[in-house]
Amino acid sequence: ITELSPGEHRIIAYVTEHDSPDRVLFANSEPVTARAGDTGIRLVIGDIPGSSVSGHLRVAGNGGQVQFMLTRADDDGHDGSLSVHLAPGDFQFPAVRAGSYEAWLWLGGHDSPELTFTVLPGEPTRLGEIFLDVIPPIRGRVLDESGRPISGAKVVRFDPRLLDFFGEQVPENAPTSDVDGRFEAKMDQDFWSTWLVKDGFAPVNIENLPKGSDLEIRLRHSGSILLENVPTEMEGWQTWHECLVPDSELGVYADQAGWISGMDDEPTRSFKDLPYGRWRIHLWKSDSDSSMSGPPDEPEPRVYLRFELEVRPGETTRFDLKSVW
């Protein structure tokens, strides 16, 4: 370990046996101190004191290697973690330090169990059977506000609000609703959200809807807001827009955080694919960075603008910020 900054460090080490990668030795060292000018710190990890942790892994379907992530929090707040791949069947970690642990298992297309357990000194810990079931597909029918079927609605595996930011494109082979509005999509437990999108309608998040049942999902026609003549002094301002429509809890994203940038190129700020209805816009300049959880309460921002606008289906509502600046 080179270029270690002066101060106290904790070294986290784990060793996998080459002939048996599912057997892992895991340990945190005692704190070591690095001082300026030191040419090296000797750290010895020999036999790791600890207790065995074992269990049986069962996977529905075709199975496969399961990612097993284990995290331990020491009493002094230092975190240690490891990530290994386990095959279905019996597994054992032969020497795990005593303490409280959290474990998370992941395999594409399957549930992701989360475990919490405590390892006691000198006592084996048996987790029993851990079962990863296949996530059933989500299926349903897509309708508009009047109950008419919507064809061509696609299931995408990313937040559509990030399309412009990441330059993503909706895949051509994405699951799509038919002429009767019906669709079926396999679900995959991963780090991305799952949305139902269709041009001219506000996207709906379907990740948390019941799986394996026939759902009726209504999309709401959308419009957009364009803030024009944005003063260059508003560069870096934080934004928040919230939907005041009573049925906004149907799954459309009813609020969103953001910021104003790029005023040198184009003095506008747009909010796209909003369900039609009344919206409240918040703009503020603050020393804090708390926009992701909504407009700030305390302490009050240094400057704060707030106003309401009406969004109409298929239209862009324009607002001149110079008029309130």
C-alpha positions as CSV (number, residue, x, y, z in Angstrom):
1,I,0.0,0.0,0.0
2,T,1.7,3.2,-1.2
3,E,1.1,6.9,-0.7
4,L,-0.8,6.3,2.5
5,S,-1.7,9.7,4.1
6,P,-0.6,10.4,7.6
7,G,-3.1,9.4,10.3
8,E,-4.8,6.3,11.7
9,H,-6.0,3.7,9.3
10,R,-7.8,0.4,9.5
11,I,-6.9,-2.3,6.9
12,I,-9.7,-4.6,5.7
13,A,-8.5,-7.9,4.3
14,Y,-10.1,-11.0,3.0
15,V,-8.5,-14.1,1.5
16,T,-10.2,-16.6,-0.8
17,E,-8.9,-20.1,-1.1
18,H,-8.0,-20.7,-4.8
19,D,-9.5,-24.2,-4.8
20,S,-12.7,-23.2,-3.0
21,P,-13.8,-19.6,-3.7
22,D,-16.9,-20.0,-1.6
23,R,-14.7,-20.3,1.6
24,V,-13.6,-16.9,2.6
25,L,-11.4,-15.6,5.4
26,F,-12.4,-12.1,6.5
27,A,-10.9,-9.7,9.0
28,N,-10.4,-6.1,10.1
29,S,-6.9,-5.3,11.4
30,E,-6.3,-3.4,14.5
31,P,-5.8,0.3,13.8
32,V,-2.4,1.3,12.4
33,T,-0.9,4.8,12.4
34,A,1.0,6.2,9.4
35,R,3.5,9.0,10.0
36,A,5.1,11.3,7.4
37,G,8.4,9.9,6.3
38,D,7.6,6.3,7.3
39,T,9.0,3.9,4.7
40,G,6.6,1.1,5.6
41,I,4.1,-0.3,8.1
42,R,4.3,-3.9,9.0
43,L,0.9,-5.6,9.2
44,V,0.7,-9.3,10.0
45,I,-2.5,-11.2,9.3
46,G,-2.0,-14.8,10.4
47,D,-4.8,-17.2,11.6
48,I,-7.9,-15.1,11.8
49,P,-9.8,-15.6,15.0
50,G,-13.5,-16.0,14.5
51,S,-16.4,-18.4,14.2
52,S,-17.9,-20.2,11.2
53,V,-21.0,-19.0,9.4
54,S,-22.8,-21.6,7.3
55,G,-26.0,-22.0,5.4
56,H,-27.7,-23.6,2.4
57,L,-28.5,-21.6,-0.7
58,R,-31.4,-22.7,-2.9
59,V,-32.2,-20.9,-6.2
60,A,-35.4,-21.3,-8.2
61,G,-35.2,-21.7,-12.0
62,N,-32.0,-22.4,-13.8
63,G,-29.9,-21.2,-10.8
64,G,-26.5,-19.6,-11.3
65,Q,-23.8,-17.9,-9.3
66,V,-25.3,-15.7,-6.6
67,Q,-23.6,-12.5,-5.5
68,F,-23.3,-12.5,-1.7
69,M,-22.4,-9.2,-0.1
70,L,-21.5,-9.2,3.6
71,T,-21.1,-6.0,5.7
72,R,-19.9,-5.7,9.3
73,A,-20.1,-2.5,11.4
74,D,-17.5,-2.3,14.2
75,D,-18.3,-0.7,17.5
76,D,-16.1,2.3,16.6
77,G,-18.0,2.9,13.3
78,H,-15.5,1.4,10.9
79,D,-17.2,-0.6,8.2
80,G,-15.8,-3.8,6.6
81,S,-17.4,-5.6,3.7
82,L,-16.8,-8.3,1.2
83,S,-18.5,-9.6,-2.0
84,V,-18.2,-13.1,-3.3
85,H,-20.1,-15.4,-5.7
86,L,-21.7,-18.6,-4.3
87,A,-23.0,-21.6,-6.1
88,P,-26.4,-23.1,-5.0
89,G,-25.9,-25.6,-2.2
90,D,-24.1,-25.6,1.1
91,F,-21.7,-22.7,1.9
92,Q,-19.4,-21.9,4.8
93,F,-17.3,-18.9,5.9
94,P,-14.9,-20.7,8.3
95,A,-13.5,-17.7,10.3
96,V,-15.7,-14.7,10.6
97,R,-15.0,-12.1,13.4
98,A,-17.6,-11.7,16.1
99,G,-20.1,-8.9,15.6
100,S,-23.3,-7.9,13.9
101,Y,-23.6,-8.4,10.1
102,E,-25.9,-7.6,7.3
103,A,-26.0,-9.7,4.1
104,W,-27.6,-9.1,0.7
105,L,-27.9,-11.7,-2.1
106,W,-28.4,-10.9,-5.7
107,L,-29.1,-12.9,-8.9
108,G,-30.8,-11.4,-11.9
109,G,-34.5,-12.2,-12.2
110,H,-34.7,-13.3,-8.6
111,D,-35.7,-11.9,-5.3
112,S,-32.9,-10.3,-3.3
113,P,-33.1,-11.5,0.3
114,E,-31.6,-9.3,3.0
115,L,-30.3,-11.0,6.2
116,T,-29.1,-9.7,9.6
117,F,-27.3,-11.9,12.1
118,T,-24.8,-11.8,14.9
119,V,-21.7,-13.9,15.2
120,L,-20.7,-14.8,18.7
121,P,-17.0,-15.6,19.7
122,G,-16.3,-19.3,19.4
123,E,-19.9,-20.3,18.4
124,P,-20.9,-21.4,14.9
125,T,-23.6,-19.4,13.2
126,R,-26.1,-21.4,11.0
127,L,-28.2,-19.3,8.7
128,G,-30.3,-22.2,7.5
129,E,-31.8,-22.3,4.0
130,I,-31.8,-19.1,2.0
131,F,-34.2,-19.3,-1.0
132,L,-34.0,-17.0,-4.0
133,D,-37.3,-17.2,-5.8
134,V,-37.9,-16.1,-9.4
135,I,-39.6,-12.7,-9.7
136,P,-42.9,-13.3,-11.6
137,P,-43.5,-11.1,-14.6
138,I,-45.6,-8.0,-14.4
139,R,-48.5,-7.9,-16.7
140,G,-51.4,-5.7,-17.3
141,R,-53.4,-3.3,-19.5
142,V,-52.5,0.3,-20.2
143,L,-55.4,2.8,-20.5
144,D,-55.7,6.5,-20.8
145,E,-57.8,8.7,-18.4
146,S,-61.0,7.8,-20.3
147,G,-60.4,4.1,-20.2
148,R,-59.3,3.7,-23.8
149,P,-56.4,1.2,-24.5
150,I,-53.0,2.6,-25.3
151,S,-50.8,0.7,-27.7
152,G,-47.1,1.2,-28.0
153,A,-46.4,1.9,-24.3
154,K,-42.9,0.5,-23.5
155,V,-41.4,-0.9,-20.3
156,V,-37.9,0.6,-19.8
157,R,-35.3,-0.2,-17.1
158,F,-34.2,3.3,-16.3
159,D,-35.7,6.5,-15.0
160,P,-37.0,8.4,-18.1
161,R,-36.3,11.7,-16.4
162,L,-32.6,10.8,-17.1
163,L,-33.0,10.3,-20.8
164,D,-31.6,13.7,-21.8
165,F,-28.9,13.6,-19.1
166,F,-27.4,10.3,-20.1
167,G,-28.4,10.3,-23.7
168,E,-30.3,7.0,-23.3
169,Q,-32.7,5.8,-26.0
170,V,-35.8,3.6,-25.4
171,P,-34.8,0.2,-26.7
172,E,-36.7,-1.0,-29.8
173,N,-37.1,-4.5,-28.3
174,A,-38.5,-3.2,-25.0
175,P,-41.7,-5.0,-23.9
176,T,-44.6,-3.1,-25.6
177,S,-48.3,-2.9,-25.1
178,D,-50.4,-4.3,-28.0
179,V,-53.5,-2.8,-29.7
180,D,-55.6,-3.8,-26.7
181,G,-53.2,-2.1,-24.3
182,R,-52.0,-5.4,-22.9
183,F,-48.3,-6.1,-22.0
184,E,-46.1,-8.5,-20.1
185,A,-42.6,-7.8,-18.9
186,K,-40.0,-9.9,-17.0
187,M,-38.8,-8.2,-13.8
188,D,-35.2,-8.0,-12.8
189,Q,-34.1,-7.0,-9.3
190,D,-31.3,-4.5,-10.0
191,F,-30.2,-0.9,-9.3
192,W,-32.5,0.7,-11.9
193,S,-36.1,1.5,-11.7
194,T,-38.8,0.2,-14.0
195,W,-41.1,2.6,-15.9
196,L,-44.0,2.5,-18.4
197,V,-43.5,5.3,-21.0
198,K,-45.4,6.5,-24.0
199,D,-45.0,9.7,-26.0
200,G,-47.5,12.3,-25.0
201,F,-48.2,10.7,-21.6
202,A,-46.5,11.1,-18.2
203,P,-44.3,8.1,-17.3
204,V,-45.4,5.8,-14.6
205,N,-43.2,3.9,-12.2
206,I,-44.3,0.2,-12.1
207,E,-41.5,-1.3,-10.1
208,N,-43.4,-1.5,-6.8
209,L,-46.7,-2.7,-8.2
210,P,-47.8,-6.3,-7.4
211,K,-46.1,-8.9,-9.6
212,G,-47.8,-11.8,-11.3
213,S,-51.2,-10.2,-11.4
214,D,-53.2,-8.5,-14.2
215,L,-52.9,-4.8,-13.5
216,E,-54.8,-1.9,-14.9
217,I,-52.5,1.1,-15.3
218,R,-53.8,4.5,-16.4
219,L,-51.5,7.0,-18.1
220,R,-52.2,10.7,-17.9
221,H,-51.7,12.9,-20.9
222,S,-48.7,15.2,-20.4
223,G,-47.5,18.7,-21.2
224,S,-44.4,20.7,-20.3
225,I,-43.2,23.9,-18.7
226,L,-40.6,26.2,-20.2
227,L,-39.1,29.0,-18.1
228,E,-37.8,31.7,-20.5
229,N,-35.5,34.6,-20.1
230,V,-33.8,33.0,-17.1
231,P,-31.4,35.6,-15.6
232,T,-27.7,34.6,-15.7
233,E,-27.7,35.3,-11.9
234,M,-29.8,32.2,-11.4
235,E,-26.9,29.9,-12.6
236,G,-26.7,27.1,-9.9
237,W,-30.1,27.8,-8.4
238,Q,-31.9,24.7,-7.1
239,T,-35.4,23.8,-8.4
240,W,-38.3,21.7,-7.3
241,H,-41.6,21.3,-9.0
242,E,-44.6,19.5,-7.4
243,C,-47.9,18.3,-8.9
244,L,-51.0,19.6,-7.3
245,V,-53.3,17.2,-9.1
246,P,-55.4,15.1,-6.6
247,D,-54.7,11.8,-8.3
248,S,-51.0,12.3,-8.7
249,E,-50.4,9.3,-6.4
250,L,-51.2,7.0,-9.4
251,G,-47.6,6.5,-10.0
252,V,-46.5,9.5,-12.1
253,Y,-43.6,11.3,-10.7
254,A,-45.3,14.1,-8.9
255,D,-42.3,16.0,-7.9
256,Q,-38.7,16.4,-9.0
257,A,-35.5,18.1,-7.9
258,G,-33.0,19.8,-10.2
259,W,-30.9,22.8,-10.7
260,I,-30.4,25.6,-13.3
261,S,-27.3,25.4,-15.4
262,G,-25.9,26.4,-18.8
263,M,-27.2,29.9,-18.8
264,D,-24.4,31.0,-21.1
265,D,-25.7,28.7,-23.8
266,E,-29.5,29.1,-23.5
267,P,-31.4,31.1,-20.9
268,T,-34.2,28.6,-20.5
269,R,-35.2,25.8,-18.2
270,S,-37.7,23.1,-19.2
271,F,-39.7,20.5,-17.3
272,K,-41.0,17.8,-19.7
273,D,-43.5,15.0,-19.6
274,L,-45.6,16.4,-16.8
275,P,-49.1,15.1,-16.1
276,Y,-51.5,17.9,-17.0
277,G,-52.9,19.9,-14.2
278,R,-51.7,22.5,-11.7
279,W,-48.0,22.6,-10.8
280,R,-46.1,24.6,-8.2
281,I,-42.5,25.7,-9.1
282,H,-39.9,26.4,-6.4
283,L,-36.6,28.2,-7.3
284,W,-34.1,29.1,-4.6
285,K,-30.5,30.1,-4.0
286,S,-29.1,28.4,-0.9
287,D,-25.8,27.7,0.8
288,S,-26.9,24.1,1.4
289,D,-27.4,21.2,-1.0
290,S,-30.7,19.8,0.1
291,S,-32.8,20.0,-3.1
292,M,-33.1,16.2,-3.5
293,S,-35.6,16.0,-0.5
294,G,-37.7,19.0,-1.5
295,P,-37.7,22.8,-0.9
296,P,-35.8,23.8,2.2
297,D,-37.5,24.6,5.5
298,E,-34.8,25.5,7.9
299,P,-32.6,27.5,7.5
300,E,-34.4,29.7,5.0
301,P,-32.7,30.1,1.7
302,R,-31.1,33.4,0.9
303,V,-33.5,33.9,-2.1
304,Y,-36.7,32.1,-2.9
305,L,-39.2,32.3,-5.8
306,R,-42.4,30.3,-5.9
307,F,-45.3,30.4,-8.3
308,E,-48.0,28.1,-9.8
309,L,-48.6,27.2,-13.5
310,E,-51.2,25.2,-15.4
311,V,-50.0,22.4,-17.6
312,R,-52.3,21.4,-20.5
313,P,-52.2,18.2,-22.5
314,G,-49.8,18.3,-25.5
315,E,-48.9,22.0,-24.8
316,T,-45.9,23.9,-23.5
317,T,-46.7,26.4,-20.8
318,R,-44.2,29.3,-21.1
319,F,-43.3,31.6,-18.2
320,D,-41.0,34.6,-18.4
321,L,-38.8,34.6,-15.3
322,K,-37.8,38.2,-16.0
323,S,-41.3,39.2,-14.9
324,V,-40.7,38.1,-11.4
325,W,-37.0,38.7,-11.2
